[in-house]
Amino acid sequence: MTSKDRKQLELLPERVSPHVEPLTPELIQMIRRRKDFVDAWNFAQDFAALDNKQVYDVLDVDPSHVTKIQKQRASPPGRVFNSYLDLVGNEFPLIWWAESRGYDWTTIRKHRSAEQRHIAALQQENADLKRALSLVVGHARSGSGT
């Protein structure tokens, strides 16, 4: 690699990390107040402090389409939905959608893996055995005193 090649690589834009904050009830209210899905989509990008170029470069979306989305003249392309959520570092459009359909976003949880389900089952079994043991020990103590 020549020094000219290295200098050109140094000029490439760095991937910017989005602005991320914890999801609070106040933030959910702000998301809920968006007028529609596209507004929530745009809010997600604005909140992440990413400009259009950072979005269309990473997602490989036509720049004019991203501009139309920003101006509420086009809908976001479905093929990039998950990548977009990863890029902006939040799930605001998904939250807006769930809330607009009458779901309480705070009670929706992701599916657990088989390993997580197995751990939960073992924890429940452990709690049940502890409860049974305390009943047996309690019964034995009360029976030995008579």
C-alpha positions as CSV (number, residue, x, y, z in Angstrom):
1,M,0.0,0.0,0.0
2,T,1.4,3.3,-1.0
3,S,1.3,6.4,1.2
4,K,-1.2,7.9,-1.3
5,D,-3.5,5.0,-0.7
6,R,-3.2,5.4,3.0
7,K,-4.0,9.0,2.9
8,Q,-7.1,8.3,0.8
9,L,-8.2,5.7,3.4
10,E,-7.8,8.2,6.1
11,L,-10.2,10.5,4.3
12,L,-13.0,8.0,4.3
13,P,-15.8,9.0,6.7
14,E,-15.8,7.2,10.1
15,R,-19.0,5.4,11.1
16,V,-20.7,7.6,13.6
17,S,-22.2,6.1,16.7
18,P,-25.8,7.3,17.2
19,H,-26.9,9.2,20.2
20,V,-28.6,6.7,22.5
21,E,-30.5,7.2,25.8
22,P,-32.5,4.9,28.1
23,L,-36.1,4.5,27.2
24,T,-38.1,6.4,29.8
25,P,-41.9,6.8,30.1
26,E,-41.4,10.4,29.0
27,L,-39.6,9.3,25.8
28,I,-42.3,6.8,25.1
29,Q,-44.8,9.6,25.4
30,M,-42.8,11.6,22.9
31,I,-42.8,8.7,20.5
32,R,-46.5,8.1,21.0
33,R,-47.2,11.7,20.0
34,R,-45.7,11.3,16.5
35,K,-48.5,11.7,14.0
36,D,-47.6,8.6,11.9
37,F,-45.1,5.9,11.3
38,V,-42.9,8.0,9.0
39,D,-42.9,10.7,11.6
40,A,-41.6,8.2,14.2
41,W,-39.0,6.9,11.6
42,N,-37.7,10.5,11.2
43,F,-37.8,11.1,14.9
44,A,-35.6,8.0,15.4
45,Q,-33.0,9.4,13.0
46,D,-33.2,12.9,14.5
47,F,-32.9,11.6,18.0
48,A,-29.8,9.6,17.0
49,A,-28.3,12.8,15.5
50,L,-27.6,11.2,12.2
51,D,-27.8,13.1,9.0
52,N,-29.3,11.7,5.8
53,K,-25.9,10.9,4.2
54,Q,-25.1,8.7,7.2
55,V,-28.4,6.8,6.6
56,Y,-28.4,6.4,2.9
57,D,-24.6,5.5,2.7
58,V,-25.0,2.7,5.3
59,L,-28.3,1.4,4.2
60,D,-27.6,1.6,0.5
61,V,-30.8,3.6,-0.2
62,D,-31.2,6.2,-2.9
63,P,-30.4,9.6,-1.4
64,S,-33.5,11.2,-3.0
65,H,-35.7,8.6,-1.3
66,V,-34.2,9.4,2.1
67,T,-34.9,13.1,1.5
68,K,-38.5,12.3,0.5
69,I,-38.9,10.3,3.7
70,Q,-37.6,13.3,5.7
71,K,-40.2,15.5,4.0
72,Q,-43.0,13.0,4.5
73,R,-43.4,12.4,0.8
74,A,-42.3,8.7,0.8
75,S,-42.4,5.7,3.1
76,P,-39.3,4.0,4.4
77,P,-38.3,0.9,2.4
78,G,-39.3,-2.2,4.3
79,R,-36.2,-4.1,3.2
80,V,-34.0,-1.9,5.5
81,F,-36.2,-1.7,8.5
82,N,-34.1,-3.9,10.9
83,S,-30.8,-2.4,9.6
84,Y,-32.2,1.1,10.1
85,L,-33.1,0.3,13.8
86,D,-29.6,-1.0,14.3
87,L,-28.2,2.1,12.6
88,V,-30.1,4.7,14.6
89,G,-29.6,2.7,17.9
90,N,-33.3,2.9,18.9
91,E,-36.6,1.2,18.1
92,F,-38.8,4.3,17.9
93,P,-40.7,3.3,14.8
94,L,-41.4,-0.1,16.2
95,I,-42.5,1.5,19.5
96,W,-44.8,3.9,17.7
97,W,-46.3,1.1,15.7
98,A,-47.0,-1.1,18.8
99,E,-48.4,1.8,20.8
100,S,-50.6,2.9,17.8
101,R,-52.1,-0.6,17.6
102,G,-53.0,-0.5,21.3
103,Y,-50.1,-2.5,22.8
104,D,-48.2,-1.4,25.9
105,W,-44.7,-1.2,24.7
106,T,-43.3,-1.7,28.2
107,T,-44.9,-5.1,28.6
108,I,-43.8,-6.6,25.2
109,R,-40.7,-8.7,25.6
110,K,-38.4,-10.4,23.2
111,H,-38.6,-14.1,22.8
112,R,-36.3,-16.1,25.0
113,S,-33.8,-18.5,23.6
114,A,-34.0,-22.2,24.4
115,E,-31.2,-21.8,26.8
116,Q,-32.9,-18.8,28.6
117,R,-36.2,-20.9,28.8
118,H,-34.2,-23.8,30.3
119,I,-32.6,-21.5,32.9
120,A,-36.0,-20.1,33.8
121,A,-37.5,-23.6,34.2
122,L,-34.5,-24.6,36.4
123,Q,-35.0,-21.5,38.5
124,Q,-38.7,-22.2,38.9
125,E,-37.9,-25.8,39.8
126,N,-35.3,-24.7,42.4
127,A,-37.9,-22.3,43.9
128,D,-40.5,-25.0,44.1
129,L,-38.0,-27.4,45.8
130,K,-37.0,-24.8,48.3
131,R,-40.7,-24.2,49.1
132,A,-41.4,-27.9,49.5
133,L,-38.3,-28.4,51.7
134,S,-39.3,-25.5,54.0
135,L,-42.8,-27.2,54.3
136,V,-41.2,-30.5,55.2
137,V,-38.7,-29.0,57.7
138,G,-41.5,-26.9,59.2
139,H,-43.8,-29.9,59.5
140,A,-41.0,-32.0,61.1
141,R,-40.2,-29.3,63.7
142,S,-43.8,-28.9,64.7
143,G,-44.3,-32.7,64.9
144,S,-41.1,-33.3,67.0
145,G,-42.2,-30.8,69.7
146,T,-45.4,-32.8,70.6
